[in-house]
Amino acid sequence: MTTIDLSTQIAGIHLDSYLMNASGPKCTTWDELLVIGKSASAAIVTKSCTLEFREGNPEPRYSDLPLGSIQSMGLPNLGYKAYLEMVPELKALGKPVVVSISGFSIEENSEMVTAFQNSDVDLIEVNFSCPNIPGKAQVAYDFEQTESALAALTKLGNKPIGIKLAPYFDMSHFIAIANIIKKFPVKFITCVNSIGNTLIIDPETEQPIIKPKGGFGGLCGDYIKPIGLANVRAFRELLDDSVQIIGVGGIKNGTDAFEYLLAGADAVQIATCFEKEGAVCFARIENELKAFMAKKGYNKLSDAKGKLKPL
Ligand SMILES: Cc1cc2nc3c(=O)[nH]c(=O)nc-3n(C[C@H](O)[C@H](O)[C@H](O)COP(=O)(O)O)c2cc1C
């Protein structure tokens, strides 16, 4: 069989393959990050961290759904200093380390970005799109705040910085966000976070299936793949190649990953499927993607990247 080369790069950081974990599932503790380090994930992405340790929201706060998941975790994490201390050991596992940060203000994010700028992490992903903190709006839906935050955070050092975006649903919003991103040296965007504030009701118990926020939580998995694909595609067409795109949303097999490639993603992340299946999902999806590309006669990502054909 021909060898299929799935190597790629984000902001000049080489990745051996196209697939990595997404911030969120099973990436909070050292033991969990070690499992990712030993898997076929091309990078180790940490849970979004905050200034201090957080318990997160009351349970139940995650539920599997037939076609994905709903969750309102509320950013349970060890606090950024714990991840900062882990960086040397994480790097020693031999693959790029991506830290996700999710402060509650520009000042908090500035403190964390500065700390990680002075560390050995490879990429910094700032989460502008957590929908699950009671009383806190998503930065990504507030265009003025997005602009002020980027103005502050992109001047704190030379390490590549990217942002995790919320899903957008209107062409005017894609254009507005793209125009803001163009003003700053944003190296990558990760599209999309879960669709915030959705409600799943159990008709038997007559209750929501998760507890926080009256049952309102982020929808993930198959349900959101068309939205993730559209966001990747829209931003790929609006931004130039200096801004790379990591696709996320509903990837659970090789053809899902291939669809994100056609839409223009430079790499992809996996959350719900990793939560449900464990770290074996990375090698499985990688092999499925390779087999699908081989069938198509493609042997490297650039053969198909962004090449969605017009109908
Ligand atoms: C349990 C869980 C926790 C999550 N926590 C975070 C987080 O801390 N930071 C973040 O940027 N996204 C978080 N997400 C969102 C995922 O990174 C991803 O954007 C979303 O789940 C869509 O991908 P999927 O369809 O593969 O699940 C979380 C998702 C899940 C399921």
The ligand as an SDF file (V2000), in Angstrom:
LIG
                    3D

 31 33  0  0  0  0  0  0  0  0999 V2000
  -16.5380   17.0660   28.4200 C   0  0  0  0  0  0  0  0  0  0  0  0
  -16.1330   18.2160   27.5440 C   0  0  0  0  0  0  0  0  0  0  0  0
  -15.3740   19.2550   28.0740 C   0  0  0  0  0  0  0  0  0  0  0  0
  -14.9780   20.3310   27.2710 C   0  0  0  0  0  0  0  0  0  0  0  0
  -14.1660   21.2920   27.8100 N   0  0  0  0  0  0  0  0  0  0  0  0
  -13.6210   22.2360   27.0010 C   0  0  0  0  0  0  0  0  0  0  0  0
  -12.6310   23.1390   27.4970 C   0  0  0  0  0  0  0  0  0  0  0  0
  -12.2340   23.1110   28.6520 O   0  0  0  0  0  0  0  0  0  0  0  0
  -12.1260   24.0490   26.6160 N   0  0  0  0  0  0  0  0  0  0  0  0
  -12.5150   24.1190   25.3080 C   0  0  0  0  0  0  0  0  0  0  0  0
  -11.9970   24.9540   24.5680 O   0  0  0  0  0  0  0  0  0  0  0  0
  -13.4540   23.2690   24.8200 N   0  0  0  0  0  0  0  0  0  0  0  0
  -13.9920   22.3320   25.6190 C   0  0  0  0  0  0  0  0  0  0  0  0
  -14.9040   21.4290   25.1050 N   0  0  0  0  0  0  0  0  0  0  0  0
  -15.3160   21.5530   23.7030 C   0  0  0  0  0  0  0  0  0  0  0  0
  -14.4840   20.6420   22.8020 C   0  0  0  0  0  0  0  0  0  0  0  0
  -13.1210   20.9990   22.7970 O   0  0  0  0  0  0  0  0  0  0  0  0
  -15.0060   20.6940   21.3380 C   0  0  0  0  0  0  0  0  0  0  0  0
  -14.8630   22.0020   20.8410 O   0  0  0  0  0  0  0  0  0  0  0  0
  -16.4600   20.2830   21.2170 C   0  0  0  0  0  0  0  0  0  0  0  0
  -16.7710   19.2420   22.1150 O   0  0  0  0  0  0  0  0  0  0  0  0
  -16.7850   19.8070   19.8070 C   0  0  0  0  0  0  0  0  0  0  0  0
  -16.0180   18.6790   19.4760 O   0  0  0  0  0  0  0  0  0  0  0  0
  -16.6260   17.1690   19.4940 P   0  0  0  0  0  0  0  0  0  0  0  0
  -17.8270   17.1940   18.6180 O   0  0  0  0  0  0  0  0  0  0  0  0
  -15.5000   16.3140   18.9960 O   0  0  0  0  0  0  0  0  0  0  0  0
  -16.9990   16.8850   20.9010 O   0  0  0  0  0  0  0  0  0  0  0  0
  -15.3530   20.3630   25.8980 C   0  0  0  0  0  0  0  0  0  0  0  0
  -16.1200   19.3270   25.3730 C   0  0  0  0  0  0  0  0  0  0  0  0
  -16.5150   18.2550   26.1630 C   0  0  0  0  0  0  0  0  0  0  0  0
  -17.3290   17.1420   25.5540 C   0  0  0  0  0  0  0  0  0  0  0  0
  1  2  1  0
  2  3  1  0
  2 30  2  0
  3  4  2  0
  4  5  1  0
  4 28  1  0
  5  6  2  0
  6  7  1  0
  6 13  1  0
  7  8  2  0
  7  9  1  0
  9 10  1  0
 10 11  2  0
 10 12  1  0
 12 13  2  0
 13 14  1  0
 14 15  1  0
 14 28  1  0
 15 16  1  0
 16 17  1  0
 16 18  1  0
 18 19  1  0
 18 20  1  0
 20 21  1  0
 20 22  1  0
 22 23  1  0
 23 24  1  0
 24 25  2  0
 24 26  1  0
 24 27  1  0
 28 29  2  0
 29 30  1  0
 30 31  1  0
M  END
$$$$
